[in-house]
Amino acid sequence: MDELLKKFPAISTALDTGFSFFVEKIKEAVSELKEVDTILTEISKTNDSLSKSNLAGLKDKAFETAGKYGKKPQDYLANVQEASAAGYDNAAEIAELSMAAQTAGGMTSELASQMVQATDQAYQMNGSVSELTRTLDGYYSIASQNAVSMSDFSDAISAVGSDAASFGVQADETAAAVGTISAATKQSGTEAALAFRSILLHIRQVADEENGITPDGLVKYEQACNDLGISLQETKDGVLSLRDPMEVLKELSSVYSTLGENDVRKKNLLDSIGGGADSSQLDALLSNWRTYETMLQQYANGSGSMAEAAAATADSWEGSMARLSNTWTSLVGNIANSDGMTAAVNGLNGILSAADTATEKIGSIGTISLAGSGIGISKFIKNFARP
């Protein structure tokens, strides 16, 4: 027993440390639960159709989805809140798609949401999760095999998506063109996208003097193309109209690849688009048309690639720890909301109330008795320790 008494301080310290750690983890869980409830409250304010049952289901889905992607439930609910504010009726599904892009592409929540919404708006997908998933799979497939990132695509689609779509350029063509320019020039997605926009405006003969695209410049560009045997216009059913931009670029690339460095026609084409950065990016696209076509194929073969990458990332050490943390927080929440816990708290409250009443009656005598009891217990331990 003497040995036990000697070890008692160390045991006590260990118990105190363990208890403190346990309490700290409960505090963290409670803090997270408060954040979750706060976001749910905000969501309910913007969507009157959500009942208490709906909100409870959304809370459960938050923990489930967050665990699936190795994120926090607050992250998922923040995406739901943003999608709901953007007018999506299927905000929960849009939020999960955003989280998948975030996890697979190693991007921020803001960029992931931006990518989803910009793609949806540009190509008028009306919030179709299946169409958006197919498109984001294409982006990811290209990004995973080339020197371009999902963040680049998010910025690029935001910058050029709507203009490209209005000119009849499909999502896969936009992604491959921007990806080719970015990979070849090592420029950001925004820079590549703005250059691609300039190229499209020249082909479609649309002036934008604020960005340096003048009517005179458009005339020079058309003439430079004509000198290479490429027409920007065609006649269909007796009607003269502008041609598909990507068909024009394909034909230009074929001729461009045969030109020598000192060929005046090459210089005229590059100069006509404004020179400087725009000309280097046009050169990058036309000189790397095979890369563009490869990216188109990668996009087409991308089905399921983003989900697969997201799952692999979620299974990493960091993702697994986040999932463990979510499970603990959910457990604390379930215990706190359980009938058993309510009964226990009420019971403890009753005991404390009774003790409080007894203390008031006993007064100082009770204090003396307690002190005496402490001395008695101490003597008992010492006597028990003797052989």
Secondary structure, DSSP 8 states (H G I E B T S, - for coil): -HHHHHHHHHHHHHHHHHHHHHHHHHHHHHHHHHHHHHHHHHHHHH-TT--HHHHHHHHHHHHHHHHHHT--HHHHHHHHHHHHHTT-TTHHHHHHHHHHHHHHHT--HHHHHHHHHHHHHHTT-TT-HHHHHHHHHHHHHHHHHTT--HHHHHHHHHHHHHHHHHTT--HHHHHHHHHHHHHHHT--HHHHHHHHHHHHHHHTT--BGGGTB-HHHHHHHHHHHHHTT--SEEEETTEEEE--HHHHHHHHHHHHTT--TT-HHHHHHHHHTTSHHHHHHHHHHHHTHHHHHHHHHHHHT-TTHHHHHHHHHHTSHHHHHHHHHHHHHHHHHHHHHSHHHHHHHHHHHHHHHHHHHHHHHHTHHHHHHHHHHHHHHHHHHHHHH--
